[in-house]
Amino acid sequence: MNTKERKDMAIWAVEYAKKQGASEVAASVYNSRSVEIEVREQKIEKIKESTTNGLSLNIYRDHKYSGHSTNNLNKKDLQKFVKEAVEATKYLTADEYRELPDPSLYPENLEKDLKIEDRGYISVNPEEKVKIAKDIENVARAQSDKIISATGGYSDDYSESVKVHSNGFVGERVSTSFWAGGEVTVKDADARPEGYHWGGSRFYKTMPTTDELGKQAAQNAIRKLGQTKIKSGKYDMLIENRSVGRLLYMFVGPMSARALQQKSSYLEGMLGKQIASPALTVIDDPFIEGGFGSRLYDGEGIASKERVMIEKGVLKQYYIDNYYGKKLGMQPNGGRTSNIRFDLGKRNYDAIVKDIKKGIFVTSFNGGNSNSTTGDFSFGVSGFLVENGQLVKPVNEMNISGNANLFWQKLAELGNDPYKYSSMLSPTMLFNDIDFSGL
C-alpha cells in the first residue's frame, strides 16, 4: 500500500464513521518496519524483523470518546470494524471536553523538509547490517584483556503514516532511523562492571563509525574497574551529557497539562517564576533537521512551534494538549516534547572538570524516582571522584536526594557539548554543593 492508498483509506474511514453516527473522527493509517541484530563471539544471537500495517480510529460521538485500532485492512472487514466502533461509543459517558482540536491549531504549511527520511533505507542489505554488529564487537574486544563479554548490535526503523481528521486536517509523515552500538562486561576483583555505547542517525551514511562505537562501549566498562563507595558529604556534581536527561525529565511530567489538571504537579502556578538557576534555558525545537524528535505536527495534528519552556531559570510555558487544555481553559500548544535544546555554555567537559577541586563526575543514574507532585527525588548514581581537576577513582552505590526547587537553583554551568544521539540534546552540567550519601 502506497501513501496515496493510505490517504484514501483514512479519508474513507472518516467519512464512513460519520455516516454511522460519529460527530467527529480522527483516522491514521500507518506502516512500520524494524530490524534488530545482535552478535556475540561473531555469531548472530538475535535477528528480528517486524512489519506492521494498521489503522487507528478515534471516535467522538456527542462528546463521548473511544479509541480503536486494527491490523486488518480488508475493506469489507473494516466496514464492520468502523460501524462497531461508532456503535460502542454511544454507550460511554459524555465529556464536554472530548472533541477534536480547533482547526485553527492545525499547521498551514506541511511542505518543510525536516530531513528525517533516508530514501535509500531499503537499499541497505542484511549483510551490511550484520557486518556492522560484528565489527563493533571486534573493536570492543580488542580494547583490553579484562573484557569477558562483548556484544555488537544494529537496528533500524522505517515508519510512514497518514493522519486525517474530519474537521480538515490531513498530514503525512515518513521517517527513518539507524542505530548501532555495543555492550561490554569486564572482570574485576569481585564484580563484573558493564558499559555500553550506542549512536544513531536518521541517515545510514552518517551513522557513527564502528570504531567509535566499539571503543567507547569498551571504555565505558573498563573505566568502572575498581568502583567503590566513598565518604558521604557535599561535592560539586558534574554530569555527563548523555546522562543529564534523567534529571531533566523531573520537569517534563510536572509541566504537562494533565499533571496540572490533576493537581499532581509541583510546578502548578509557577508560570513566570524562577524554578531553576539563571544558567538554565530550555527550548523545545521541533524543526532541527535530522532531529530524532523533529516533526511538523504532534499526535493530535496540532502545529509544531519552537517554544522557550524555561528562560534563564524562569518557567515560561507548560505542555498543553487538546483535552486537558480545554479542561484548564488553556490554549493547546502540543502536549509532548519534540527536540530539547539548551542555551549552551562556553566550555566543554574537559575544561570544566579541570576547575573542580572536590567533586563527583556522574556518568549514570541507577534507579530511584522523582515525585511530580512534591518535586522530591532520590537517585542512585555512579561515576568518578574528582580532586583538583583529575578523575581519581571510579565510585558507585552513591545516592543523591532532595527537592527539585532547591536542586535546580544549584546549577552553576552548562557545557558546550550537547549529546547528539538523542532528542534530548543535553550538554555536560555542573551543580555546586550537592549532598551525596555513601559510606
N, C-alpha and C positions, 0 to 999 in steps of 0.2 A: 504494500500500500504506500503510495507516494503522498507528498504533502497536500496536493490538491484533493486527493481522495479522502484524506483525514479531515480536511476542512469541510468538504461536502458532507461527510458523515456527522461531524459535530453540529453543523447547521441543521441537518435533518433531525438529529436527536432533540435539539432545542425546539424546533417547530412542532415536532410530533408530541413532545411533552406538553407544550402549550395547548395543543388540540385536545389533550386528555384532561385538561383542567388545571395545569400548573399556572400560577400567576407570573413567576419569573423562573428562569432556568440558566444554569451555567454548565457547559459541557466541555470536556477535554478529551481529545483522542491522542494517544501517545504511543511511542515505540522506544524501547531502550535495549542496548546490547552491552554486555560487560564480559571481560575476560580476567581471570586471576591465575597466576602461575607461581608456584613455589618450588625451589630447588634446594636440596641438601645433599652434600657429598657428590655433587654433579649429577644427581639423579632427580627426576621430576617426582616430587612428593604430592603435588596437587596441581591439577589443571582443570579449570572450571570455566565454562562459557554459558551464559544465560541470555535469552532474548525474551522480552515481554512486550506484548501489544495489548492495549486495553482502552476502555472508555470509562471515564468517571463523570458522574452526573450529580449536580446539586439542585435539588428541587425546592422551590419556595411556593407554598400554596396558602394564600390568605394568612401570611406571616407565620406559617408553620414550615419547618425546615427539616430536610433529611439529605443525607449523602449516600451515594450508591456507586459501585464500580463493578465492572465485568471484564473478563478477557475473551469473551465470546463475541466476536464482531460480525457474526452472521446476521444479515438484515432482518430476516424473519424472526430470529430469536430475540433480537434487540427490540423489536416492536413489543413483545411480551414483557421484556425487562423494563422498558420505559413506562409502559402502561401500569405495571405493578408498582413501580417506584412512586409514581404520581398518586396512585390509589392509596398506598400505605401512608403517605404523608398526611392524608386527610384526617387520620386518627390521632395525630400528635397534638400537643398543646400549643396554642398560638403564642407567639412572642413578637411584640410590635417592632422590635429592632431587627428582626430577621428579614433582610431584603438585600438585593444586590447593591454594590456601590453606586453612588450617583454618577451618571455618565460624564460629568464634568471632571471626574477624577481620573478618567482613562487617558492614556497618552495620545497626543495629537500626531506624533511622528514616530513611526516604528522602523524607519529606514537606516538608522545609525548602526554601523557595523562595529560591534564591540570586540571582534576578533576572538571569539570563543569557540569557533568551529574549525577543525582541521579537515579540509575536504579530501585529504589523502588518507583518512582514517582506514578505509577499507583495504588500502594497498599495503599495509604493514602485515607481513606474513608471520605465521606462527613460529617459524624457525628463528626469526629475528627476536621475537619476544622471549623465547626460551634462552637464547644466547645472552641476552641482557641479564637475566636472572643468574645464569651460570657465571658470567664474568664478574658480577658483583660478589658472588660467593668466593670466587678465586682471589680477587683483590683483598677481600676482608681476611681470609685465612692467611694470606702472606704477610700480614702485619705483625704477627707475634706468635711465638711458640707456646704461649699461655692460652691461646684460643682452643677451646674444646668443642665448640659447636658454632657453625655459621650457616645462615640461610640467606639465599638471594630470592628476591621476589619482583614480580612485574604485574601491573594491572592497567586496564584501560576501560574507558566507558564512552558510549555514544548515546545521545538522547535527543529525541525530537518530539515536539508536541504542538498541537493546535488547540487554542482555547477560544471558546465562543460564548458570549453572554446574550441573553435575549433582549437586553436594553442597549445593544450597539457595539459591544467590544468584540474585536476579532484580533487575536495575536498568534504569531508563530515563533517558535524558538528551536534552534538546533545548537547543541554544544558537544564538545569532546573533551576528554582529559586523559593524560597518560602519566602513570606513576611507576616508580621503581625504587628499590631500597634493599636494605639488609638488616638482619638481626644477628647479634653475636653474643656468645657466652664465654667467659674466661674463667680460669681456675685460680682461686685464691686459697689462702690457708684454710679457712673454714667457711667459705661462701662461694657462690657462683654468680658474680656480678654479670648483669646483662646490659647491652646497649643496642641502640637501633638508629637508623637514619634513613629517611625516605624523602624523595623530592619529586616534583612533577611539573607539568606544563600543559597548557591547552593544545600544544602542537608537538608532534612526535620529534621533529628535528631540533627542537630547543629544550628537550629533556636534559637534566643534569647528566654528566658522564658517569659511566660505571666505575671509573677510577675514583671520582669524588665520592660517590655513594658508598662504595666498599670501604674505602679508607676511613671515612667519617663514622660509619657504623662500628668498625673495629675500635677506633679511637674512643668512641663514647662508652665502650665497655672496658677497655684497657685502663682508662683514667680512673675507673672506680676501684681498682685494686688497692687494698688496704683501707677500705672505708671503715670509719669508726664514729662513735658518738663523741661529742666534745662538751665542755662545760656550758651550762646554761648561762645566759646573760644577754646584754644588749650588744648588737652588732649592726653595722651597716649591711644592707642586703642588696646585692647586685643580682638581677635575674636575667638569665639567658633569654635571648629574644624569642626563641621558639617555645619557651615555657610561659611567657608573660600572659598569654591568652587565658590561662586557667584563672588568673586573678581578675582579668578584665570582665569575665562573664559574671562577676559579682555585681556588675552594673546592668547587664543586658536584661536579665529577668525582671528586676525591680523597675526598669524603665518601660516595661510593656503596659499597654492599656489594660490588659487582663489583670495583672497584678494590682494596678491602681484601683480598678473597679471592685476587686475582691478584697481590698484592704490588706493586701499581703506584700506591700512594697514600703521599704524604709525611705524611699525617695518621694513618696506622696507629699505634695505641697512644697516641693523643693525647687520648682522652676525659678530660674533667676537667682538661685542661691549657691553659695560656694559648697561643693561636695568633694573637692579634691584640691591638691596643690595647684597654684597657678602654672606649674610646669606642664599640666595635662590639658591637651586639646585633642578631642576625638572627633573624627569626621567619617560619616558614613557615605562612601563614594561608590555608586553602582556603575560608573562609567569608565572604570580603569580598563584599558584594552588588555585582553587576555586574563583578566582577573577571575579568580575562582568564584567570586560572588557577584560578578557583573551581570546586569540584567536591565531591560528596558521597562519591565513591569513586574509586579510581585505576583504571588499566587492568587490574589483576588482581582488581578487586572489593573490595579492602581499604578499610575505612572511613577516610575522611579525618579528620584531627585537627589542631588547631593545635599546632605544635611550636616550641619555642625551640631553634634549632640552635646558635647561638653567643650566649652571655650575658656581656656585659662582657669580651669577648675570649676567654672560655673555651669550648672545644668541648664541647657538651652531648649531641649526638646525631649519628648517621650516617643516611643514607638507605638503609633496608634493604628490599629487595624480597623476594618469597617464595622464589625459587630460591636466590639467593646467601645469603639469611638462613639458610636451612636448612643450607647448606654450612658457614656460620660458627657455627652454633648460636646465632644471634641472633634475637630476636623481630622479625618483619616489621612495618614501620610505614608502608610506602609507599615505593617506590624512586625517586620523581621529585618534583621541586619542584612547588608549586602557585603561589600568590602569595607573593612575598617582600617583607616589610616590615621596617622598622627602628625602633629607639628613636631618635627624631629629636632634633636639637639645638634651640636656641632662636633661631638666626639664619638668614636666607636668604642667597642668593648675594651680593646687593648689600652686605649688612652685613659678610659675611666678607671679601670682596675688599678692602674699604677698609682692613683691618688688615695686608694683605700688603705688606711692604717690597720684597722681591725674589722673584718667583715666576713660574710659568707656569700659565696657565689652560688646561687641556687640554679640547678640545672633540671630539676624535676620536682613535681608535686605528687606525693604518694598518698592518695586517699584524702579523706577529710570532707568538709562540707561548708556551705555558707547559707545563712538563713536570710531569705529575701525580705522577710517581714521586719526583722530587727537590725540586719546588717552584721550580725555576729558571724564569725567564721573561725575555722580551725583546720589547718592543713599540715600533713606530714611533708617534710622536704628533705632533699639530699643535694649534695653539691661539693663545695670545696671551702676550706678555711682559707681566708686571705689575710696575710700580715705584711705590712709595709709594701704593698703593691705586688706581692707574689702569692701564687697559689701554693699553700704549704702542704696540705694533705686533703684527701677526699673524706667527706663526712656524710653520715646518713642517720636515720632514725631521730632526726630533729623535728621540732614542731613549732609552728607559729600560730598564734590565735589573737583575736581582738575584735574590733568593730570597724566596719568599712569607713564610717565617717571620720574616725581618727586616723586609721591606717593610711588612707589616700592623701591626707594632709602631709604625710612624711615623705612623699615622693619628691626627690631632690633633682633628678636629671633624667632625661631621655637620651638614648644614643642616636646615632645617625645611620643605624644598620637594621632596617626593617626586615623581618623574616619573610622570605619571598614565596615559600611553599605553603601558603595558606591564604584564606580570605581575610584573616586577621594579621595585618601587616605590622606586627608589633616589634619595636626596637628593644634593645637592652634597656633596662630600667634600674635606677639606683634609688633606694629608700634609706633614710637615715634612722639610726637608733631603734631598731626593731628587736622586740623581745623574742629570743629563741629558747625553747625548752630542750634540754639534753640530759647530761649527767647531773 
